[in-house]
């Protein structure tokens, strides 16, 4: 697996410092397991979640917020 080089100067948003400038969205994944694997392997520190997906009861959207390992992001 390739390791991303991190910049020495952090990206600061809302007073919080991030070493990575990679922002990853939770949409477009065919299932939760693939999303989890992508988030983990990307080593991103910021994840975007569409509010309509979080509030949706459609197939594949249940438990979206619970399926993200927030301690790593």
Secondary structure, 3 states (H helix, E strand, C coil): CCCCCCCCCCEEECCEEECCCCEEECCCCCCHHHHHHHHHHHCCCEEECCHHHHCCCCCCCCCCHHHCCCCCC
